[in-house]
Structure formats: structure tokens, C-alpha cells
Amino acid sequence: MILKYNQTKSNNFAHTYSIIARDPKTGEMGVGVQSHWFSVGSLVSWGEAGIGVVATQSLVNKSFGLRGLDLLKQGNTPQEAIDILLSDDDGRDVRQVAILDAQGRVATYTGAKCIKQAGHIVGENFSVQANLMLSDKVWPSMAEAYEKNDNMALPERLLKSLEAAESVGGDIRGKQSAALLIVAGAPTEEKWEDPIIDLRVEDHSEPLNELSRLLKVYRAYEHMNNGDLAIEKNDIDKALEEYDTAQKMFPENLEMTYWVAVSLANQRKVNEAMVLFDKVFKKDKNWRILTERLPHSELLNVSEENLKKILSLK
């Protein structure tokens, strides 16, 4: 359940189940969460590259997120951080909080008055925690799913854990929102690169399905970015391979197809590009109008003759 810290006018309850974890191979750390509450990711999930991650839930004390990370920066262990956070908290009996640091150390707390079924499990480099569940099978199922999917990348592995929670009943009242937060294992001076992934489903009838779809879209755009990087290095074969992978993952996305066409045209592969331009223009004529404008911004560098050929497509 979730209640905004210092919210005194209402005692609305919302369930939460979450997982915090660190991938020992990459050092990446993450939080995965689903709740019958609007915008759960803006309340529960906190993280900073090279520092750690925090999940704060139940009658949530939102301050535990940033304060928990600050305590880790000061050299406290996750357990010490939780002890400090709870030491002056009058609502400690209804809190649930989990903290993991960049070394993989984990601590989790479930208050004695969290609404049943509630509990947590701490494993190696991860913990799962839940409250207001349909049954006490939820968090053990989450832990089992996380451990057995160790061949997956961290974001996909966190999703498997959340899906396992839902498969055994999840929240006693239903579902509404979900979120996935991933930060790097090493500190970064480029703060705009942190977090690596921050996906949120604020309100949806099937939030985990939607979160999974968004992660797939994210992966597809990763391949697009890799393709662009390969173009910069003049590795055309690699670029086409990456673009092809992206398009197969998300074939209905016209923008992906369009920019692949632009990249091909800029590499003097105009005939291959025209096949893709034709596909896009037939779906939406606005892309043709955009193509007319690209040479001015030097984003489409083709001869006048080839530009006319491209724009002649109907």
C-alpha cells in the first residue's frame, strides 16, 4: 500500500510489491514495482549511479528515497541507513523499505502493522517485498523467479519477478501502475545519463504488460542508436544489421523505418532507401513533407536528382 508522506487528510491504502537488485556482472542496480496506486514509480523507486537504490512503500514515507541514498553516500551500510531512517519515524510500524548499495549489500524492513499479507525476502544482491497481497505466496514467488532467470539482463529479470507476483494473485484489489528504474554501478559525472532506464506506466488496466512493451520499445531504440553510431564509423554492414533488428522488434513504428531510409540515402544507397521511403509515405504523407525540409538542416545529403526521385514517390 502507498500513502504519501505527511498526507493527513486521507488514509487511502494501495498495495505494492517490488524488487530491488544488482547485476554482479554489470554492476547495474534497479527497482521494479507494481501497485494498485496511481504513478507508483514517482513514490516508490529511487536510485543513483554508483550509490544504490531504494524502494519505499506501504504507508510510504517518500523522504526515505533521497534520505536513504544520502545515507549511503555518507558511508552507511543499507542496514544502518534503514535503522537511521526508522529511528525518528513515528509511522515505522506501517512502513516497508528496502535499500541496496553498489557493493550488493541489501537490507529490508517490513513494519509489524503493514496490512497482511506482507513480508520480504533478502537474497544475494536482491530483495523482494510486498504488502496487502492476496496471499503469502507473492514475495517467495518473486524471489524464485528472479533467481532462476539469471541468464537475463537486469531489466528483463526484474520484470520476470514482477510477473511472478501477479501469477500468484498479486494485490488483493487489483493493479494500476508499474515502473522500472535502472542505474549504473559506477558513479557518473554526466548526471543527465542517470538513470539508464526510467520507465513508468502511470495508469493502465494491465500495467505489467504495458511496462514489458515499453521495455521492448526501449531495446529497439537501443539498436537504432547503435546503428547510428555504426554509420558515424562508416560501418554500413553493422548499421544495417542494427537497424534491421530494431525494425523487426517494432515493425509498426514508421519513424524507425523513416530514419533508416534517411541513413541509407545519405550513404548513397538510394535505391534501398526508396523502398523504405515508399512504405512510409504511403502510410503517412507528412513524412514526405518532412523529407522536403531535411536538406535545409543538412540531415538529408543527396543530389537534387535523387531528392526528386525520393519526393516523386506517392
N, C-alpha and C positions, 0 to 999 in steps of 0.2 A: 504494500500500500504506500501511497505517497501523499504527504501533506506539506505544502510549502512552509519553510521555517518562518516562525513568527506570525503565521496566519492564524488569527484568533477568532474570526467571525464564523468559521465553518470547521467542522470536523469530518470532512469528506474522506473516505477511505479509497485507496486504489492499490491493488496488488502489484507486486513487482517480483520478477525473477531475473537474475543477472549472473554474469560470469566475468571475472577479471583473469587475465592470463598473460604470460610472457612466453614467446617462442625462443627457446635457448639457442636455436641455430642462427636466427637473425637478430635477436635482441629486442624485436618489436614487442610492444605491450598493447593490450587492448581491453575494452569493455564492451560486452554485448548485453542488451537488456530488452525486455518486452514488458508492457504494463497495460492494465485497463485504466489508463490515465492519459490525458492529452499531453503531447510533447514530452514524453518521458526522458528523451535524450538531453533536454535542457536542464533537467533536475538531477538525474542520477549519475551521468557519465562525466568524469573529469580525468585529464591526463596531461602530461608534459614530457616531451622527448628527453631521454636521459635521466629522468627523475622517477616517474612511476604513474600509476593510475589509481583512481578511487571510484568506488560505487557507493553512493549514499542513498538509502531508501527506507522503507516502512513509513512511519510518520517522519518524513525526510527533514533532516537538518541540512539545508543546502550549503551552509557555510563549511561543512565538513570537506567539501570538494577542494576548494582553494586552500583552506587551512591545512588539510591533510598533506597536500603537495608541498606547502611551505615547510611543514614539519619534517618531511623527508629531506628537503634541501638543507635543513639545519643539522642533518646528520642522524636524525632519529630513525629507528627501525620502524617498519609498519606497525608492530605491536605497541611500541612506545607511542607512536603517533595516535593510534586509537585510544590508548589509555589517557593521553592528554586531552583529546577531543571530548571524551566522555566525563572527564573529571569534574567539569563545571557545568554539565548539561543536565538540567532538571528532567528532561524527557528521555534520559538514557534507556529506560526500560522499554520504550516503544521505538527505539532506533534499530536500524540494521545497517552496518557499514563494513566495507572490505577495502583493504589497501594492499597494493603490490608495488615493490620498488624495482629498480633497474637490475638488481642482483638476483631477482626472482624470489625474494623473501615475501611471504604473504601473511596477513593477519585478517581475521574476520570476526565480527561480533553480531550476535542476534539477541536483542533485548528480551527479557523474561515475559514481557507483556505484548510482544508482537502477536498479531492475530494468527491463530493456528489455521492451517498447518504452516509452520515456519521453522526454518533451520538452515544450516550451511554445512559444507564440506570443504576442507582445505586439502589440496593435493600438491604435487610438485610443480611449482611455477604457476599455480592457478588456484582459484577458489570459486565455488558456486554458492549462491544464497537466494533464499526465496521466502516470501511470507504471504499469507492469505491464499494459499493454494488449495486446490480441490482435495489433494491427498499428500501424504508424506513421501510419495514416490518421486516427486518432481526433482528435487535437487540431487538425489542419488542417480537418477536417470541422466541428468545434465553432466554430472561428473563422469559417468561411464561413457557417454557419447564423446566427450572431449578427449578422454584418454585413448579411446580406440581409433580415433581419426587423426593420429599423429603424423600421417603422411600428407595431410593437407596444409596449405598456408594458413596462418593465424586467423585472418578474417573469415574464411570459409569454415574453419574449425569451430570458431565461436558460434557461427550460425547453426552448425550441427548440434551444438549443445542446447541452444535455444529451441530448436525444433524438437529435440528430445523431451524438453519440458512440456511442450504443447501436446506431444503424443500421449502423455500420461495424464492429461487433464488440465494442466496449467492453472490459471486463475479460476477460482470458484465462480466468478461472474462473467468472464469473457476476456476480450482483448481489444486493444485500441491503437497503441503506438509501439514503436520499436526503434532502436538506434544501435549503431556500430561505430566505435571510436578506436582508431589505431594510431599510436605514436611510436617514434623511432627509439631504439635502445640507447643511442648516443645523443648527447646534447647537441643542439644546433644553434649557431648564431643567426641563422636565417629563419627568424620566427615565423615568417609567412609560410614556411614549409611544414609547420607543425600545427595541427596533426596531419598525418599522412592520409588518413581516411576519416571522414566525419559525415556519416550518412544517417539521416533521420526520416522516419515515417511518423508524421505528427498525428494523423487520424485516419484510420483505414479499417475496413472490415476484416482484412487478412494482413495484418502488418508484417508478419514474418515473410510471407510470400512476396510482398512488395519490397521488403528490405533485401531479400535474395535477388530480386530482379534488378534493383539499383546497384547491387554489388557486381552483377554481371555487366551492367552498362559501364560501370567504373572500369572493369577489367578490359572491356572492349576499347574504351578510350585510351587506356594504357598502351594497347597495341597501336592505336593511331599515333600517339605521341612517339612511340618507338620508331614507327615508320617515318615520321617527320625528321627524327634525329638521323635516321639512315640516309634520308635524302640529303641532309646537310653534309653528310660524309661521302656523298656520291655513291653510296652502296644501294644501287637500284634494286637488285635482286632481294636484298634484305627488306627494303622498304615495301616492296610489293607483297612479300610474304607476310609482313606485319599487317599491312592494310587488308589483305585477304582474310586473315584471321579475325580482324575486327569486324569486317562486313558479315562474315559467317555467324558471328556471335550476335549481331544486331542488324539483320538484313533490312529491316523496315526503316532504318534511320537514313533519310535522304542526305543529311548533312555529311555523314561519313562518306557516302558514295561520291558526293559532290567534290569534297576536298581531295579525295583520291584522284578524281578526274583532273582537277587543277594541277596536282603534283605531277601526274603523268604528262600533261600538256607542257608544263614547264621543263620537263626532261626530254622534250621533242618526241614524245610518244603520242602524237596527236590522234592517230587512228584508234589506239586503245582508249584514249581519253574520250573520244567522241561517243563510243559505245555507252560509257557511263553518263556523260552529259545528256545523251538522248533519253536514257532511263529516268534521270532526274527531271528534265524539262517536261516530259510527258506527265509526270505526277504533279508538278507544281511549276507554273510558268514564271513565278517570281525569281526562281534560281537563274533563269535566262537573263532577266533584267539585272540581277546581281553580277552576272558574268560580264555584262557590258561595262560595269563600273570598275572591275578589278584592275585593268591595265593602268588606270589613273593612279592607283595606290601601289603599283608595281608588284601586285600579288599574282598576276597572270602575265607571263612574259612570252608572248607568241607573236609571230608575224601578223601583219594586217590580213594577209591571205588566210592564215589559219584561224584567226579570230572570226573572220567572216564565215568560214566553214562551220565553226562551232555554233555561231549565232544563227546559222541557217536552219539548224535543227528545230523542228516544230514540236 
